[in-house]
Amino acid sequence: MTLTPPTERELEALKVLWQRGEATVREVCDQMNDDDEQLAYTTVLSLLQVMEQKGLVAHRRQGKAYVYLPRVEREKTLRGLATGFLERVFDGSLDEYLVHALGTRKVSKAELAQLESMLSKAKSPSKKLPSRTARRKKGEQQ
């Protein structure tokens, strides 16, 4: 796995690949352009090539097209980015980060309940907090 965290644009491309599982350069380009960006196909191709050199993605040939797939796990990547942000910006102070994060927008009752549940689980050293994906799946089942 790579030691270099993905850039903002690389993270956008990774999100496309995590969502789809794999995608051609055209598919990545089209989905990234859905977010009101106008990236050229060659720009996205160059981006994916650099990401491959960094170990973030891999590709396989399918006819004339290259199909790219992520080589890094979503949860590990996001955890690393969050930890780096917390350390860089808030000197590791989780409470200060939460004060700022919660003060930027109105928090719904459901989000507060979820946070309370996570805090309760965090107090128990034997229980691991569920990943965001697991929490999302649980919410879909209810």
Secondary structure, 3 states (H helix, E strand, C coil): CCCCCCCHHHHHHHHHHHHHCCEEHHHHHHHHHCCCCCCCHHHHHHHHHHHHHHCCEEEEEECCEEEEEECCCHHHHHHHHHHHHHHHHHCCCHHHHHHHHHCCCCCCHHHHHHHHHHHHHHHCCCCCCCCHHHHHHHHHHC
